[in-house]
């Protein structure tokens, strides 16, 4: 499904919240949306690795990486696995790497920046907790829509206006 966030904002102004503009598009899909699944971690992508191995059809992974600019929470191998398992996309409040490959992967990826260093794997982090960044709170089970215009969230699934 192709989403246009300005059209969704116009159609559902009372429902949507707009994430502050700080993210860039790194994925092969320039538009994505779905049910929110959250991870909160800092410079450790162990939980991201676990989650991309599970079916993700209709879901968007929101990763609160604490805005770290020292490690990449997603690279080419995890992105390929996420795409293979049907994830719609990932929003990463942190960095990604292997950006040339990410741009060729059938997956939505928005993040703050790129960084070549991988994370440590210590198994530290939380899953399916509310996370707050960019002026909004992302809650598991709510919905996220993203394109080159920005990222929005809503408490329920939205349909593109005709």
DOZA-453907 format. One record per residue (C-alpha): x, y, z. Coordinates in nm, 3 decimals, always signed. Each point is the difference from the previous one (the first is absolute). Example, Ala and Ser with C-alpha at 12.3 -4.5 7.8 and 13.67 -1.06 7.14 Angstrom:
BEGIN
+---------+---------+---------+
!      c1 !      c2 !      c3 !
+---------+---------+---------+
!  +1.230 !  -0.450 !  +0.780 !
!  +0.137 !  +0.344 !  -0.066 !
+---------+---------+---------+
This chain:
BEGIN
+---------+---------+---------+
!      c1 !      c2 !      c3 !
+---------+---------+---------+
!  +0.000 !  +0.000 !  +0.000 !
!  +0.125 !  +0.347 !  -0.085 !
!  -0.067 !  +0.266 !  +0.263 !
!  +0.012 !  +0.377 !  -0.042 !
!  +0.031 !  +0.160 !  +0.343 !
!  -0.127 !  +0.348 !  -0.103 !
!  -0.320 !  -0.162 !  -0.133 !
!  -0.041 !  -0.199 !  +0.322 !
!  +0.054 !  +0.317 !  +0.207 !
!  -0.267 !  +0.182 !  -0.207 !
!  -0.247 !  -0.288 !  +0.031 !
!  +0.055 !  -0.074 !  +0.372 !
!  +0.122 !  +0.324 !  +0.166 !
!  -0.161 !  -0.091 !  +0.333 !
!  +0.162 !  -0.346 !  +0.011 !
!  +0.358 !  +0.039 !  -0.116 !
!  +0.309 !  +0.121 !  +0.181 !
!  +0.301 !  +0.110 !  -0.202 !
!  +0.350 !  -0.103 !  +0.104 !
!  +0.247 !  +0.290 !  +0.007 !
!  +0.194 !  +0.015 !  -0.329 !
!  +0.335 !  -0.160 !  +0.072 !
!  -0.006 !  -0.327 !  -0.194 !
!  +0.141 !  -0.088 !  -0.341 !
!  -0.115 !  -0.278 !  -0.231 !
!  +0.261 !  -0.276 !  -0.047 !
!  -0.215 !  -0.292 !  -0.120 !
!  -0.107 !  -0.125 !  -0.339 !
!  -0.363 !  +0.092 !  +0.074 !
!  -0.068 !  +0.373 !  +0.015 !
!  -0.339 !  -0.059 !  +0.164 !
!  -0.104 !  -0.249 !  +0.265 !
!  -0.244 !  -0.046 !  +0.284 !
!  -0.142 !  -0.247 !  +0.245 !
!  -0.056 !  -0.105 !  +0.357 !
!  +0.269 !  +0.119 !  +0.242 !
!  +0.229 !  -0.247 !  +0.177 !
!  +0.258 !  +0.169 !  +0.227 !
!  +0.351 !  -0.063 !  +0.121 !
!  +0.194 !  +0.218 !  +0.244 !
!  +0.375 !  -0.063 !  -0.009 !
!  +0.325 !  +0.193 !  +0.015 !
!  +0.296 !  -0.096 !  -0.221 !
!  -0.112 !  -0.365 !  +0.012 !
!  -0.215 !  -0.138 !  -0.282 !
!  -0.051 !  -0.351 !  +0.144 !
!  -0.378 !  +0.050 !  +0.021 !
!  -0.014 !  +0.144 !  -0.354 !
!  +0.177 !  -0.316 !  -0.120 !
!  -0.253 !  -0.220 !  +0.185 !
!  -0.302 !  +0.190 !  -0.130 !
!  +0.096 !  +0.011 !  -0.371 !
!  +0.007 !  -0.380 !  +0.007 !
!  -0.372 !  -0.007 !  +0.083 !
!  -0.288 !  +0.057 !  -0.245 !
!  -0.062 !  +0.375 !  -0.044 !
!  -0.277 !  +0.027 !  -0.260 !
!  -0.196 !  +0.320 !  +0.065 !
!  +0.240 !  +0.112 !  +0.272 !
!  +0.250 !  +0.281 !  +0.049 !
!  +0.285 !  -0.031 !  +0.249 !
!  +0.067 !  +0.317 !  +0.197 !
!  +0.346 !  -0.011 !  +0.161 !
!  +0.083 !  +0.254 !  +0.269 !
!  +0.378 !  -0.003 !  -0.012 !
!  +0.033 !  +0.307 !  +0.222 !
!  +0.115 !  +0.204 !  -0.302 !
!  +0.347 !  -0.152 !  +0.029 !
!  +0.235 !  +0.117 !  -0.273 !
!  +0.269 !  -0.255 !  +0.096 !
!  -0.139 !  -0.332 !  -0.130 !
!  -0.230 !  -0.125 !  -0.279 !
!  -0.307 !  -0.192 !  +0.118 !
!  -0.082 !  -0.138 !  -0.348 !
!  +0.218 !  -0.120 !  -0.285 !
!  -0.041 !  -0.191 !  -0.325 !
!  -0.033 !  -0.352 !  +0.146 !
!  -0.274 !  +0.089 !  +0.250 !
!  -0.181 !  +0.213 !  -0.259 !
!  +0.003 !  -0.291 !  -0.248 !
!  -0.141 !  -0.230 !  +0.268 !
!  -0.272 !  +0.255 !  +0.089 !
!  -0.100 !  +0.033 !  -0.368 !
!  -0.004 !  -0.378 !  -0.044 !
!  -0.229 !  -0.035 !  +0.303 !
!  -0.246 !  +0.260 !  -0.129 !
!  +0.070 !  +0.299 !  +0.225 !
!  -0.138 !  +0.322 !  -0.149 !
!  +0.277 !  +0.216 !  +0.142 !
!  +0.206 !  +0.123 !  +0.290 !
!  +0.030 !  +0.342 !  +0.160 !
!  +0.327 !  +0.026 !  +0.189 !
!  +0.069 !  +0.277 !  +0.249 !
!  +0.369 !  -0.055 !  -0.060 !
!  +0.225 !  -0.106 !  -0.287 !
!  +0.012 !  -0.257 !  -0.280 !
!  +0.285 !  -0.126 !  -0.218 !
!  +0.051 !  -0.167 !  -0.339 !
!  -0.215 !  +0.279 !  -0.144 !
!  +0.061 !  -0.088 !  -0.366 !
!  -0.138 !  -0.349 !  +0.058 !
!  -0.288 !  +0.132 !  +0.216 !
!  -0.106 !  +0.221 !  -0.292 !
!  -0.035 !  -0.315 !  -0.215 !
!  -0.192 !  -0.199 !  +0.264 !
!  -0.380 !  -0.031 !  -0.021 !
!  -0.050 !  +0.151 !  +0.344 !
!  -0.084 !  +0.340 !  +0.140 !
!  +0.282 !  +0.135 !  +0.216 !
!  +0.011 !  +0.342 !  +0.160 !
!  +0.277 !  +0.095 !  +0.241 !
!  +0.188 !  +0.303 !  +0.129 !
!  +0.331 !  -0.066 !  -0.179 !
!  +0.243 !  -0.262 !  -0.121 !
!  +0.300 !  -0.131 !  +0.196 !
!  +0.239 !  -0.279 !  -0.104 !
!  +0.050 !  -0.159 !  +0.347 !
!  -0.214 !  -0.297 !  +0.105 !
!  -0.147 !  -0.034 !  +0.347 !
!  +0.097 !  -0.224 !  +0.286 !
!  -0.225 !  -0.302 !  +0.057 !
!  -0.070 !  -0.021 !  +0.372 !
!  -0.369 !  -0.092 !  -0.014 !
!  -0.097 !  +0.326 !  +0.171 !
!  -0.323 !  +0.184 !  -0.081 !
!  -0.378 !  +0.001 !  +0.035 !
!  -0.269 !  -0.116 !  -0.240 !
!  -0.359 !  +0.122 !  -0.041 !
!  +0.030 !  +0.297 !  +0.235 !
!  -0.118 !  +0.353 !  -0.077 !
!  +0.291 !  +0.209 !  -0.129 !
!  +0.011 !  +0.377 !  -0.040 !
!  +0.211 !  +0.206 !  -0.241 !
!  -0.062 !  +0.259 !  -0.269 !
!  -0.278 !  +0.156 !  +0.207 !
!  -0.229 !  -0.307 !  -0.004 !
!  -0.047 !  -0.324 !  +0.192 !
!  +0.003 !  -0.320 !  -0.205 !
!  -0.220 !  -0.270 !  +0.154 !
!  -0.004 !  -0.365 !  -0.109 !
!  -0.321 !  -0.074 !  -0.189 !
!  -0.043 !  +0.355 !  -0.132 !
!  +0.085 !  +0.087 !  -0.360 !
!  +0.284 !  +0.180 !  -0.178 !
!  +0.017 !  +0.136 !  -0.355 !
!  +0.315 !  +0.138 !  -0.162 !
!  +0.109 !  +0.146 !  -0.331 !
!  +0.244 !  +0.264 !  -0.122 !
!  -0.222 !  +0.271 !  +0.155 !
!  +0.032 !  -0.135 !  +0.352 !
!  -0.131 !  -0.247 !  +0.255 !
!  -0.343 !  +0.001 !  +0.163 !
!  -0.168 !  -0.220 !  +0.258 !
!  -0.364 !  -0.075 !  +0.072 !
!  -0.184 !  -0.204 !  +0.264 !
!  -0.177 !  -0.205 !  -0.269 !
!  +0.066 !  -0.113 !  -0.356 !
!  -0.059 !  +0.270 !  -0.263 !
!  -0.118 !  -0.041 !  -0.358 !
!  +0.141 !  +0.215 !  -0.278 !
!  -0.267 !  +0.247 !  -0.117 !
!  -0.125 !  -0.050 !  -0.356 !
+---------+---------+---------+
